[in-house]
């Protein structure tokens, strides 16, 4: 398996105003676009071709990846003027998929889930799709018995859910036959049809790191799982104090400024004597005064 589809077209409404200037998968995390962490995970597992659907601010993707590659992997962008949802988005890239099996992965999560095992397990099965599921989690909508999915949302056989779907799964190109063309539709009906056919498998995920960066709190949590870092291109006055913060490329921090537990996107300017605590500063912003727990 060499192809993966990264879902990048969401509006990021829960992260506003951070997503007013960038799509959620492109917001900086550890001084680089969030989605590159997912790409690293895929590439390290052997993926060489990555498709990404876009919608909000589609032009920013060309700025982030001007040559259409990342670490040698080829990137293909598919713009959706109207959001097609999880099923319609897959149908929209049918030509790119061709007859190849592929992995589907959310572009706004951080995880060390062993996707190479998921891919190997799927390729060795007779499943059309194999879902990565976990017995933990608050949203158990998948019913699993061994390595077989018996129900999804209790709508096929009326069975109570036992596992949570992680949003990561493998599929053969055959799944395209179960998704109507030119329609805004979720992938769930296709999963349910595969349940009826006995062709939907389960891969059990145990004790892996998992963080959904759909909200500000989780974004900040992810940002500070590691010590902060100041970009070598940032200019920080010697009298300024920067503690446990990520400072992006081209940032300027003035005399006696205090920056604590904050994330400064590239090109931002913090004036002399300003104080920031637990803040996220958007690219190219100029900040004065005292701010706490603010998105500026």
N, C-alpha and C positions, 0 to 999 in steps of 0.2 A: 504494500500500500504506500503510494507516494503522494497522494493528493489530499488536501484538507480544505474545508470551507469554514472560514472564520466569520462569525456573525458580527457585523460592525455597523449595522444600519439604524440602530435604536436612537431615539431622540435624546436620551439622557435627562429626562425631565426631573428625576429625583436628585440630580447633581447640579441643577441650576443654582446660581448663575455661572458655575464653572464651565458648563457646556454651551454658553452663549457664543463663545469664540472658537471652540474646537469640538468635534464629535467626541463622545465619551472615550472611545478606544484610543484617541490621540492625546488625551490629557497627560501631562508629564507625571511619571512615577519613577523615582530615583534618577531624575534628569534625562529620561528618554520616554518616548511614547508608551503608554500602558500596553498597547497591543503587541509591542515587541517582546514582552515577557512571554506571551502566549506563543508567538512565533518561535522564540528560542526553544520552548518546550517541544513544539512540533518538529523543528529542524533536528534537534538532538535525538528525536525518535525515528528519524529517517525520512521525514516529509521533504519533498523537493519542490512541490508546486502548491501555491496557496491562493485560493479565491477569497475575496472579501466583498461583501455587499455594502453599499454606501447609500446614504440618503441625506442626512443633515450635513450641510457645509461640505459637499463632495470635493470641492476644489482643494481643500486642505490636505487631502490624501496625496495629491500629486506633489505638493510642497514637501510633505514628510518623506515620500519615497519617489524622488524625481526620476530615477532610472528603472523603476518597476521591479526592484529586487531588494532582498534583505538577506544578508549572510549567504549569498549565492542561491537562495531560493527564488523562484520566479513568482511574482505577484500579479494577479489579474483582478481588476476592480470592476464591479458590476453595479452601476447606479440604478437605484429604484426611485423614480419620481414619486410614486405612491408606494408606501411600505407594503410589501407583499406577505409579511409574516413568515414564520419558520418553514412552512411548506411551499408557499409560492416563491420564496427566495431560492429554494433548492431547484424548483422547476425552471426558474429563470436562468440557471447556469447549466442547464442540461447539455448544451453543446460542449461546454468546457469539461463536464464530467465524462462525456462519451460513454464508453462501456466499462470504465474503471471503478473499482471500489474507492470509497473516500471516507474521511473522518470529518465530523462536524463538531465545532468547538466554539463556545461563546468568547467574544473578544474582550470581555470586561471582567474576567475572573483570573485569580492567581491560584494555581494548584500544582502539586507535584504528583498528581495521579499518574500511575504508570501506563501511559497511553500505548507504549509499544506492546505491552501485554494484552491490552484491549484489542489492538489491531491484529496481533498474532492469533488470539483466540477467535476473533471474528472470521479471519481468513481460513481457519481450520474447521469452521462449522458449516452447517447448511442454512444458516440464518440469512435473511435478506437484510436485517438490521440487528445490531447488538447494542443495548443500552448500558452505559456505566451507571450503576445504581448503588445506593448505600442504605443500610438498615437504620442509620441515624438520620436525624433531621426532622423538621416540623411539618413537612409537606409530603406525606407518604401517599402517593396516588398511583403507584405501580404495584401490581400484585405479582410476586415472584415465587416460583417453586423450583428450587435448585438453580439451574441455568436457563430456565424458560420463563418468559413473561406470560402470565395467564389472564391479565386484565390491565387496562389503563383507564384511570378515573372511574372505575367500577361501572363502566358503560358497555362492556362486552358481555361479561358473565355475572355481573352484580357482586363481584368479590371485593372484600375490603382491601385497601392498600396495605402493603407490607414494607415497601421501600420508597425512598425518594430518588427521583431521576436527577442526575447531576447536570444534565444539559449537554453532555459529551456522549457521542455514539458513533458507531461505524455503520456504513450502509453500502450495499451493492447498487449498481446503477438501476437495477430492477425496481427500486423503490419509486423511480420517476413515473412508472406506469400507474402508480396509485395516487398521483397528485394531478389534479386537473390543470390544464394550461390557462394562462392569462386570468388567474384568479387569486385574490387575496385570501389565503387559507393557511391554517396551522398545519403542522406535520402530524398532529395527534390522530386524525382520521386514518392516515396511512398506517400508523402504528397499530391502531385498533384492527384494521383489516389483516395485518400480519399476525396479530394474535389469533384471529379466526383461522388463519391458515397454518398456525403452528410454526411460524417463521420469524418470531421476534425473540431474540435471546437476551440474557442478562449477564453482565460482568460485574462481580461484586467488588466494590471499593472498600478497603479497610485502612484506617489510620493514615489517611493522607491529609496534607494541608489543603485548606479550601477557604478562599475568601472572595466573596462577590463584591465588587467595587461599585455597586449601583447607587450607593449613598455616601454623603460626605464623611460620616463617621468611619465607615469601612475604608474609604480612600485615605483618610488621615492615619488610620491604624496601619494600613499597608505601607504608607510612606515612612513610618517610624519603627518598622520591624527591624530595620538596620540603622546604624548610626548615620547622621546626616553627612552631607558632602557639599563642598563649595566648588563650583566649576572653575577650572583654571583660567577661564576667560572672564570671570567675574572680578570686579574691582571693589575691594572691601577696605575702607579706611582703617588704619592701624588702631584707632581708638574705638572702633565699633566692636560690639560683642555679639557673636553669632554662636548659638548653642543648639545642638541637636536639630539642625535645620538643613533642608535641601535648597541650595542656591543655584539657579540655572545659568546657562550661558549668557554672557553679556550683562548680567545684573550689576547694579551699582548700589553700594551701601555706604551712606555718608558718615561723617564724624559723630561719634558718641551714640550712634543708633544701636538699638538692642533688638535682636531677632531671636526668638525662642520658640522651639517646637513648631516651626512654620515651613511652608513650602513656597518658594519664589520661582515662578515660571520664568523662562528665558526673557531677557530684555527689560526686566522690571527695575525700578529705581526707588530706593528707600532713602528719604532725605535725612539730613543731620538731625539728631536728637529724636527721631521717630522711634516708637516702640511697638513691636509686633509680637503677640503671643498666640499660638495655635491658630495662625491665619494661613489662608491660601491667597497668594497675590497673582493675578492674571498677567499674562505676557504684556509687556510694554506699558504697564501701569506705573504711575508716579505716586508714591505714598508719603504722606506727612501725618504727624500727630500720633495718637496712641490708639491701638486697635487690639481687640481680643476676640477670639472665636469668630473671625469675620472672613468672608470671601470678598476680596476687594478688586 
